[in-house]
Amino acid sequence: MVVGLFAFILYGIVTYGSILSQKQTVTNVASEAARSAVGATDLTGATTLARQRVEAALGTTGYTATYVTDAACTSPAKCIKVTILYNLQSSPGLGLIVPSTTTSSASVQYA
């Protein structure tokens, strides 16, 4: 009885830690991608730089990334907002208690 309870609690700690680690990674990648756009002169250049950074960190599958002009920016500033929706299906938890995705966003003024 005690061993079963201990195993259940240990499994929960490992699962939570794994998901927290993945969330932190996605948040860091979104921030790095937005920062990599600094120095670009237009949205196309900023998007290209951000996309390259995301692909270098996460590969090309398992996520959806969007790169848009941030509406919070006031003219004449140019801003990019990078949003990453990361698929957590490969996480432990058997799909029972863990979320299926995690999302992180970052914005930066690039020009």
ZAMILO-796258 format. One record per residue (C-alpha): y negated, z negated, x negated. Coordinates in pm, 1 decimal. Example, Ala and Ser with C-alpha at 12.3 -4.5 7.8 and 13.67 -1.06 7.14 Angstrom:
<rs>
+----------+----------+----------+
!       yy !       zz !       xx !
+----------+----------+----------+
!    450.0 !   -780.0 !  -1230.0 !
!    106.0 !   -714.0 !  -1367.0 !
+----------+----------+----------+
</rs>
This chain:
<rs>
+----------+----------+----------+
!       yy !       zz !       xx !
+----------+----------+----------+
!      0.0 !      0.0 !      0.0 !
!   -245.1 !    -98.1 !   -273.6 !
!   -143.2 !    197.7 !   -491.1 !
!   -203.8 !    438.7 !   -199.9 !
!   -548.2 !    292.8 !   -134.4 !
!   -631.5 !    306.6 !   -504.4 !
!   -520.7 !    672.3 !   -523.9 !
!   -730.1 !    758.5 !   -217.0 !
!  -1041.9 !    594.0 !   -363.2 !
!   -985.9 !    754.7 !   -703.2 !
!   -945.1 !   1097.0 !   -539.2 !
!  -1272.3 !   1046.2 !   -350.3 !
!  -1458.1 !    953.0 !   -668.6 !
!  -1325.4 !   1257.9 !   -855.6 !
!  -1404.7 !   1492.7 !   -565.6 !
!  -1757.0 !   1356.5 !   -525.8 !
!  -1817.9 !   1379.3 !   -900.5 !
!  -1698.8 !   1738.9 !   -912.0 !
!  -1925.2 !   1847.4 !   -626.3 !
!  -2221.0 !   1657.6 !   -769.4 !
!  -2167.4 !   1829.5 !  -1104.7 !
!  -2156.7 !   2172.5 !   -942.2 !
!  -2472.4 !   2098.4 !   -741.8 !
!  -2652.2 !   1992.6 !  -1060.3 !
!  -2539.7 !   2310.4 !  -1236.8 !
!  -2666.0 !   2531.1 !   -952.9 !
!  -2998.6 !   2344.9 !   -944.7 !
!  -3041.9 !   2386.8 !  -1319.9 !
!  -2957.8 !   2757.3 !  -1304.6 !
!  -3211.0 !   2815.1 !  -1024.4 !
!  -3478.9 !   2636.0 !  -1227.3 !
!  -3393.7 !   2825.1 !  -1546.5 !
!  -3393.9 !   3157.3 !  -1361.5 !
!  -3736.1 !   3090.1 !  -1212.7 !
!  -3873.3 !   2981.5 !  -1550.8 !
!  -3731.0 !   3291.3 !  -1717.9 !
!  -3958.2 !   3503.9 !  -1498.3 !
!  -4270.6 !   3359.1 !  -1660.3 !
!  -4451.8 !   3634.6 !  -1845.0 !
!  -4346.5 !   3914.5 !  -1609.3 !
!  -4626.0 !   4130.8 !  -1473.2 !
!  -4478.5 !   4219.6 !  -1135.1 !
!  -4210.4 !   4108.2 !   -889.6 !
!  -3962.4 !   4370.0 !  -1010.0 !
!  -3983.8 !   4247.4 !  -1368.8 !
!  -3968.3 !   3883.5 !  -1259.6 !
!  -3664.9 !   3954.8 !  -1041.5 !
!  -3486.6 !   4135.3 !  -1324.7 !
!  -3543.0 !   3847.9 !  -1567.5 !
!  -3433.5 !   3587.5 !  -1311.9 !
!  -3123.5 !   3786.3 !  -1212.6 !
!  -3018.3 !   3824.0 !  -1576.0 !
!  -3046.4 !   3447.8 !  -1626.8 !
!  -2841.5 !   3368.1 !  -1314.7 !
!  -2569.8 !   3617.0 !  -1410.1 !
!  -2555.0 !   3479.1 !  -1763.7 !
!  -2501.3 !   3126.2 !  -1631.7 !
!  -2284.2 !   3182.0 !  -1321.9 !
!  -2128.0 !   3524.2 !  -1372.7 !
!  -2143.6 !   3781.5 !  -1096.2 !
!  -1926.1 !   3629.9 !   -821.2 !
!  -1904.2 !   3310.0 !   -619.0 !
!  -2268.2 !   3287.0 !   -518.3 !
!  -2551.6 !   3464.1 !   -338.4 !
!  -2890.1 !   3467.9 !   -509.3 !
!  -3220.3 !   3576.1 !   -356.2 !
!  -3541.1 !   3648.2 !   -542.6 !
!  -3852.7 !   3666.3 !   -324.9 !
!  -4226.7 !   3617.2 !   -347.2 !
!  -4304.3 !   3253.9 !   -272.0 !
!  -4524.2 !   3232.2 !     37.7 !
!  -4671.4 !   2901.5 !    -86.1 !
!  -4859.2 !   3088.2 !   -360.9 !
!  -5224.0 !   3163.2 !   -301.4 !
!  -5381.5 !   3488.6 !   -413.4 !
!  -5433.1 !   3606.4 !   -689.3 !
!  -5137.4 !   3406.3 !   -824.7 !
!  -4794.8 !   3571.2 !   -827.4 !
!  -4493.5 !   3351.1 !   -767.8 !
!  -4119.6 !   3401.9 !   -744.4 !
!  -3875.2 !   3184.0 !   -554.0 !
!  -3512.2 !   3185.4 !   -667.7 !
!  -3256.7 !   3056.4 !   -417.7 !
!  -2888.0 !   3026.6 !   -500.3 !
!  -2621.7 !   2970.1 !   -235.7 !
!  -2310.0 !   2864.7 !   -427.8 !
!  -1959.8 !   2876.9 !   -281.9 !
!  -1767.5 !   2548.9 !   -323.8 !
!  -1430.5 !   2675.7 !   -198.4 !
!  -1269.7 !   2619.7 !   -537.3 !
!  -1363.9 !   2250.3 !   -531.7 !
!  -1109.3 !   1976.8 !   -482.6 !
!  -1085.7 !   1825.1 !   -136.9 !
!   -853.1 !   2071.4 !     30.9 !
!  -1145.9 !   2189.3 !    243.4 !
!  -1122.6 !   1879.2 !    458.2 !
!  -1418.1 !   1665.7 !    360.3 !
!  -1623.5 !   1876.2 !    122.1 !
!  -1900.2 !   2117.4 !    216.4 !
!  -1824.7 !   2487.2 !    181.4 !
!  -2153.6 !   2573.6 !      5.8 !
!  -2444.9 !   2419.5 !   -178.5 !
!  -2796.3 !   2561.0 !   -207.9 !
!  -3072.4 !   2518.0 !   -463.1 !
!  -3417.6 !   2675.3 !   -492.3 !
!  -3690.3 !   2688.3 !   -752.5 !
!  -4035.7 !   2848.2 !   -758.1 !
!  -4263.5 !   2937.9 !  -1044.5 !
!  -4591.2 !   3119.7 !  -1094.0 !
!  -4524.2 !   3410.3 !  -1328.0 !
!  -4858.7 !   3585.5 !  -1345.5 !
+----------+----------+----------+
</rs>
